[in-house]
């Protein structure tokens, strides 16, 4: 979870808000404290009597609708993803939103430490810290990362299904990565292709076999004798090339005459 820097904490305390910001995800979701923050910088544009300090979804949407109108008038480009994450209490949403306001309203820079995880507004970073048996399943991930308020604000069923499918696909990718990193835990058996020889063996002019490994110029390849060599548990088998002379039309009458005059073979064509 992204935490608030010390400079941002001191800035919030200096604004003398109605109540302190102890849990940004909970305290900033309805937009009431956000309106108080902007009232210190744009007092003529903010009328606090128009904002309600409630936790219902209509109250949240009403307050944020007024704030978005203020953003347009003041040409403040606030990312829509940050606003949605703050309204629906997604992980890291409110914390990043407050830091964004700090840089925009004070024209100061924040000394941020290197994040240990990627910001995707999900609980993936928290799940990775848990042991495997305690991590959430696919259904629990959908329930945790897709709030019920999102279904109310976005009545389109197809859009909600796409959001749920993205969470499930991300969960499947993480599960496949876990199976690849720890095959012993999931009892993953190697396939036939993984068990087979990757480098094809080659033969020397003396009929010996050497492994198909890279070697520099002037360095002789490693010679492997057929009598005492095994490749991946199987004996190496030598292959001898056989040259076959094709029969042409000039030699066919000679062969036919030889077979016909033979006392052992029966005559050709069924003639006695």
C-alpha positions, -999 to 999 in steps of 0.1 A, spaced: 0 0 0 13 35 -9 17 56 23 16 94 25 49 111 27 57 133 57 55 165 38 19 157 27 9 149 63 23 182 75 5 200 47 -29 184 55 -25 193 92 -17 229 83 -50 233 65 -71 230 97 -97 207 82 -130 197 99 -115 163 110 -80 149 105 -71 126 77 -62 93 94 -73 69 68 -72 85 33 -91 57 16 -120 61 39 -119 99 47 -115 112 12 -139 89 -6 -170 112 -3 -151 143 -15 -161 165 14 -125 169 27 -113 174 -8 -137 203 -12 -123 218 21 -88 215 7 -97 234 -24 -116 261 -4 -83 272 10 -69 279 -25 -101 288 -44 -125 303 -18 -146 321 -44 -153 289 -63 -161 266 -33 -193 269 -13 -191 243 14 -229 245 20 -233 226 -13 -213 196 -1 -226 169 22 -205 148 46 -222 115 40 -212 80 30 -240 71 6 -233 66 -30 -255 95 -42 -238 118 -18 -204 108 -31 -214 112 -67 -229 146 -60 -199 160 -42 -175 147 -69 -196 161 -97 -192 196 -82 -155 190 -78 -151 179 -114 -168 211 -125 -143 230 -105 -114 211 -121 -127 221 -156 -131 258 -146 -96 259 -132 -81 237 -159 -69 211 -135 -62 179 -153 -70 153 -127 -68 117 -140 -102 101 -141 -87 69 -129 -76 86 -96 -111 100 -91 -128 66 -96 -102 48 -74 -108 74 -46 -146 71 -48 -147 33 -48 -119 30 -21 -95 10 -42 -60 3 -29 -35 32 -34 -62 54 -50 -67 80 -23 -31 81 -13 -19 89 -49 -48 114 -53 -37 134 -22 -1 135 -34 -13 147 -68 -32 175 -52 -1 185 -31 21 188 -62 -6 208 -81 -17 232 -53 17 239 -37 39 236 -68 63 214 -48 79 181 -55 76 150 -33 106 129 -25 92 95 -32 109 63 -23 111 35 -48 79 16 -48 80 -21 -41 51 -29 -64 34 -17 -95 4 7 -90 -26 -11 -105 -52 -2 -79 -56 -38 -68 -46 -58 -38 -20 -78 -58 10 -65 -39 -7 -75 -6 -15 -109 -19 21 -115 -29 32 -110 7 9 -137 20 18 -174 19 4 -194 -10 -23 -211 11 -36 -178 24 -39 -160 -10 -74 -153 -23 -90 -173 -51 -104 -160 -84 -139 -154 -70 -125 -136 -39 -103 -114 -61 -133 -103 -81 -152 -96 -48 -123 -76 -34 -112 -56 -64 -146 -49 -79 -168 -29 -55 -205 -30 -55 -206 8 -60 -190 3 -94 -221 -16 -106 -243 13 -95 -223 40 -112 -218 19 -143 -251 2 -151 -238 -13 -183 -236 -50 -177 -210 -56 -205 -186 -31 -190 -189 -47 -156 -183 -81 -171 -152 -68 -188 -138 -55 -155 -145 -88 -138 -129 -107 -167 -97 -86 -165 -94 -94 -128 -98 -131 -136 -73 -131 -164 -48 -113 -142 -54 -139 -115 -48 -167 -141 -15 -152 -152 -3 -149 -116 -13 -186 -110 6 -197 -141 36 -178 -130 35 -195 -96 33 -229 -112 63 -221 -134 84 -208 -105 75 -236 -81 67 -268 -101 74 -291 -71 47 -275 -50 21 -280 -78 35 -314 -89 40 -302 -125 54 -330 -146 77 -322 -175 64 -327 -210 79 -350 -236 94 -320 -253 111 -309 -221 125 -343 -215 139 -347 -251 174 -338 -263 175 -301 -273 209 -302 -292 210 -328 -320 240 -351 -318 265 -352 -347 290 -377 -360 327 -374 -367 344 -389 -397 355 -418 -375 319 -427 -366 321 -413 -331 294 -392 -316 299 -357 -301 275 -334 -283 261 -305 -303 277 -278 -281 293 -246 -292 331 -244 -294 356 -219 -307 378 -222 -337 408 -244 -332 391 -263 -304 382 -299 -311 346 -309 -301 340 -333 -272 340 -368 -287 316 -393 -272 320 -430 -279 289 -451 -287 299 -479 -263 297 -460 -230 275 -430 -237 240 -421 -225 219 -391 -236 192 -382 -211 191 -418 -198 190 -434 -232 218 -452 -251 231 -433 -281 225 -452 -313 248 -448 -343 233 -444 -377 251 -455 -409 242 -440 -442 234 -465 -470 237 -455 -506 212 -472 -530 218 -473 -567 186 -467 -586 177 -492 -614 174 -477 -649 157 -490 -680 188 -505 -696 193 -529 -667 157 -542 -665 160 -568 -694 192 -583 -680 176 -587 -646 144 -602 -661 165 -627 -681 184 -637 -650 153 -643 -630 136 -663 -658 166 -687 -662 170 -693 -625 160 -729 -615 150 -718 -580 125 -690 -587 92 -696 -606 89 -681 -640 76 -645 -644 41 -641 -656 28 -674 -643 42 -694 -672 52 -730 -664 
